[in-house]
Amino acid sequence: MHYTSIQSRITHFTAAKFSDYLQLVKVRLTMSVVFSAGVGYVLGVESSINFFLLGMLLLGGFLITGAANGLNQIFEKDLDKLMTRTGNRPVASGRLSVTEAYAVSLILGALGAFLLNYFFNFLSSMIGVLSLIIYAFIYTPLKQKSRLAVFAGAIAGAAPPVIGYVAITGTIDMWCILLFTLQFLWQFPHFWAIAWMLDDDYKKAGFRLLPSLKGRTKYSAIITFFSTSLIIPLVLFFYFENYVGIAIGFLMLILTINFTYQSYLLYKTRQMESAKKLMFGSFYYLPLVQILLMISKYL
């Protein structure tokens, strides 16, 4: 009985610690980001897909993104305590010490950079490291100081498809720039829809992340709508420059118009329900468009 009790406690401790590590790296968010790296790889590969290399790319991207998220939680641990949404994060709650979180984050980041450099090339590794630095050391501290934090976050957030593309091609060409631009522009309505919903919670930590310092205003809504509408000419560019065919281009345009309409509804109503619809719309918009781009490659 005594041995069984000790074993049970060890198992519970290990499971709880593993759960804290998953929360530290924000595993669900990280997985969605890593998907974009896979998209970049698929669009860059010229022959058949090497699934081992694809796996190494996804693992390297996962580790670097997880490291950035871990550093973010370390730097914001005192602010996370102030917000309902983040108060139970492992570093903020004290379940993980700062030293332990640092060790985990730095090991993950170093390992991710090593994998990208070893299996692919130095450039993809450096882009990954640069995105980590921008996210953890520029975006994170800027969130309390300037609304420009969103731009820094969008740059870091648009890096994954670039990493995947550069990993397999070794170059930054127009395809690579288009993938970056698509994900860069998408992040503004995505982020501002979330910020609209969480504005009251963000204010507890001194975050002013909506376009207007006053928060949920007509100005914030119209800037969100304008940023979303910028994706329409980008999608048209994909078609008119023959990066996609007419069928894929049409489907991409329909998705983009729908996404833009959702942001227009936020401008028109300025209601939480509209922000929620825009947020969920952003969740499916980008992966669907990226899937269409991958399908287009093999048509």
C-alpha positions in Angstrom: 0.0 0.0 0.0 2.8 2.4 0.9 4.6 1.7 -2.4 1.4 2.1 -4.3 0.7 5.4 -2.6 4.2 6.7 -3.4 3.9 5.6 -7.0 0.5 7.3 -7.4 1.9 10.5 -6.0 4.9 10.4 -8.4 2.5 9.7 -11.3 0.3 12.6 -10.3 3.3 15.0 -9.9 4.7 14.0 -13.3 1.3 14.4 -15.1 0.8 17.8 -13.4 4.3 19.0 -14.4 3.8 17.8 -18.0 0.6 19.7 -18.1 2.3 22.9 -16.8 5.0 22.5 -19.5 2.2 22.3 -22.2 0.6 25.4 -20.8 4.0 27.1 -20.8 4.5 26.6 -24.5 0.8 27.2 -25.3 0.6 23.9 -27.1 -2.6 24.5 -29.0 -1.6 27.9 -30.2 1.8 26.6 -31.1 0.4 23.8 -33.2 -1.7 26.2 -35.2 1.4 28.4 -35.9 3.4 25.3 -36.8 0.8 24.4 -39.4 1.8 27.5 -41.4 5.4 26.4 -41.4 4.2 23.1 -43.0 2.3 25.1 -45.6 5.5 27.0 -46.5 7.3 23.7 -46.8 4.7 22.1 -49.1 4.6 25.2 -51.3 8.3 25.3 -51.6 9.1 21.7 -52.3 9.7 20.9 -55.9 9.7 17.1 -55.8 7.8 14.7 -53.5 7.3 15.5 -49.9 9.9 14.0 -47.5 7.8 13.3 -44.5 10.8 12.8 -42.2 12.1 16.3 -43.1 8.6 17.7 -42.8 8.4 16.2 -39.3 11.8 17.8 -38.4 10.6 21.1 -39.7 7.4 21.0 -37.7 9.3 19.9 -34.6 11.9 22.7 -35.0 9.1 25.2 -35.5 7.2 23.9 -32.5 10.2 24.2 -30.2 11.1 27.7 -31.2 7.4 28.9 -31.0 7.0 27.2 -27.7 10.2 28.8 -26.4 8.9 32.3 -27.4 5.6 31.6 -25.6 7.5 30.5 -22.5 9.7 33.6 -22.4 6.5 35.7 -22.9 5.0 34.1 -19.8 8.2 34.7 -17.8 8.3 38.4 -18.7 4.6 38.9 -18.1 4.2 36.7 -14.9 3.3 39.7 -12.7 0.9 41.1 -15.3 -0.7 37.7 -15.9 -1.7 37.6 -12.2 -3.8 40.6 -12.8 -5.9 39.2 -15.6 -8.7 36.6 -15.2 -7.7 34.8 -18.5 -4.0 34.3 -17.5 -4.0 34.2 -13.8 -3.6 30.4 -13.7 -0.7 30.2 -16.1 2.1 28.1 -14.6 4.7 30.8 -14.0 2.2 33.4 -12.9 0.6 31.0 -10.4 4.0 29.8 -9.1 3.7 26.2 -10.2 6.8 26.7 -12.3 9.6 28.8 -11.0 11.1 31.5 -13.2 14.4 29.6 -13.3 12.7 26.4 -14.4 10.7 28.2 -17.1 13.8 29.9 -18.3 15.7 26.6 -18.6 12.8 24.9 -20.4 12.3 27.8 -22.8 16.0 28.3 -23.7 16.6 24.6 -24.2 13.5 24.4 -26.5 14.6 27.4 -28.5 18.2 26.2 -28.8 17.1 22.7 -29.9 14.6 24.1 -32.4 17.2 26.4 -34.0 19.7 23.4 -34.1 17.1 21.2 -35.9 16.4 23.8 -38.5 20.1 24.5 -39.1 21.1 20.8 -39.1 18.4 19.3 -41.3 17.8 22.4 -43.5 19.8 25.6 -43.6 21.2 28.4 -41.5 18.8 31.0 -43.0 15.7 29.2 -41.8 17.2 28.7 -38.4 18.1 32.4 -38.1 14.6 33.5 -39.2 13.2 31.3 -36.5 15.5 32.8 -33.9 14.7 36.3 -35.1 11.0 35.7 -34.8 11.6 34.5 -31.2 13.5 37.6 -30.4 10.9 39.9 -31.9 8.1 38.2 -30.1 9.7 37.8 -26.7 11.9 40.9 -26.5 10.1 43.5 -28.6 6.4 42.6 -28.9 6.1 41.5 -25.2 7.5 44.7 -23.5 5.8 47.0 -26.1 2.3 45.7 -25.1 2.2 48.1 -22.2 3.8 51.0 -24.0 2.6 51.3 -27.5 -0.1 50.1 -29.8 2.7 49.4 -32.3 3.2 46.2 -30.3 0.6 44.6 -32.7 2.9 45.3 -35.7 5.8 43.7 -34.0 3.7 40.7 -33.1 2.4 40.4 -36.6 6.0 40.3 -38.0 6.9 37.5 -35.6 3.6 35.7 -36.2 4.1 35.8 -40.0 7.5 34.1 -39.8 6.4 30.4 -39.7 5.4 30.0 -43.5 8.7 31.8 -44.3 10.6 29.4 -42.2 9.0 26.4 -43.9 9.5 27.8 -47.4 13.1 28.9 -46.8 13.9 25.6 -45.1 13.2 23.7 -48.3 14.2 26.3 -50.9 17.0 28.2 -49.2 15.8 31.4 -50.8 13.4 34.3 -50.2 11.5 34.8 -53.4 8.1 36.3 -54.4 6.2 33.2 -53.3 7.8 33.5 -49.9 7.0 37.2 -49.7 3.3 36.6 -50.6 3.0 33.9 -47.9 4.5 36.3 -45.3 2.2 39.2 -46.4 -0.9 37.0 -46.3 -0.2 35.9 -42.7 1.0 39.3 -41.7 -2.2 41.1 -42.8 -4.5 38.4 -41.4 -3.1 38.9 -37.9 -4.5 42.4 -37.5 -8.2 41.6 -37.6 -7.5 38.3 -35.8 -5.6 40.0 -33.0 -7.9 43.1 -32.7 -11.0 40.9 -32.6 -9.5 39.1 -29.6 -8.4 42.4 -28.1 -11.9 43.7 -28.5 -13.4 40.8 -26.6 -10.7 40.9 -23.9 -10.2 44.7 -23.6 -11.5 44.9 -20.0 -9.2 42.1 -18.9 -6.2 43.6 -20.8 -6.8 46.9 -19.1 -6.2 45.3 -15.7 -2.6 44.7 -16.8 -2.2 48.1 -18.5 -2.4 46.7 -22.1 -3.9 49.0 -24.7 -3.9 46.8 -27.8 -6.8 48.1 -29.8 -6.1 50.8 -32.4 -7.8 53.5 -30.2 -6.5 54.2 -26.7 -10.1 54.4 -25.6 -10.6 50.8 -26.5 -13.9 49.6 -28.2 -14.5 52.7 -30.3 -15.6 53.4 -33.9 -12.0 54.2 -34.7 -10.8 50.8 -33.5 -13.6 49.1 -35.6 -12.9 51.0 -38.8 -9.1 50.4 -38.6 -9.9 46.7 -38.1 -12.2 46.7 -41.1 -9.6 48.6 -43.2 -6.8 46.1 -42.3 -9.0 43.2 -43.3 -10.0 44.8 -46.6 -6.3 44.9 -47.5 -6.3 41.2 -48.0 -8.6 41.5 -51.0 -6.1 43.1 -53.4 -3.5 40.6 -52.2 -5.7 37.7 -53.1 -6.4 39.3 -56.5 -2.6 39.6 -57.0 -2.3 35.8 -56.4 -4.7 35.2 -59.3 -3.7 37.9 -61.8 0.0 37.0 -61.4 -0.9 33.4 -62.1 0.1 32.0 -58.7 -3.3 30.3 -58.5 -5.9 29.3 -61.1 -9.3 30.7 -61.6 -11.1 28.1 -59.4 -8.7 28.5 -56.4 -8.6 32.2 -56.9 -12.4 32.5 -56.8 -12.6 30.4 -53.6 -9.9 32.5 -52.0 -11.7 35.7 -52.9 -15.1 34.4 -51.6 -13.4 33.5 -48.2 -11.7 36.9 -48.1 -14.9 38.8 -48.9 -16.7 36.9 -46.2 -13.9 37.6 -43.7 -13.9 41.3 -44.6 -17.7 41.4 -44.2 -17.3 40.0 -40.7 -15.0 42.9 -39.9 -17.5 45.3 -41.5 -20.2 44.0 -39.1 -17.9 44.8 -36.2 -17.6 48.4 -37.6 -21.3 48.6 -38.1 -22.5 47.3 -34.7 -19.4 47.5 -32.4 -20.9 44.7 -30.4 -19.2 41.8 -28.7 -21.1 39.3 -30.7 -19.6 40.8 -33.9 -16.1 40.7 -32.5 -16.7 37.0 -31.5 -17.8 36.2 -35.0 -14.8 37.9 -36.5 -12.5 36.1 -34.1 -13.9 32.7 -35.0 -13.9 33.7 -38.7 -10.2 34.4 -38.4 -9.6 30.9 -37.0 -10.8 29.2 -40.1 -10.0 31.8 -42.7 -6.2 31.5 -42.8 -5.9 27.7 -42.7 -8.6 27.3 -45.4 -6.8 29.8 -47.7 -3.5 28.1 -47.0 -5.0 24.7 -47.8 -6.3 26.1 -51.1 -2.8 27.3 -51.9 -1.4 23.9 -51.3 -4.2 22.3 -53.5 -3.4 24.8 -56.2 0.2 23.6 -56.3 -0.9 20.1 -57.3 -3.7 21.0 -59.8 
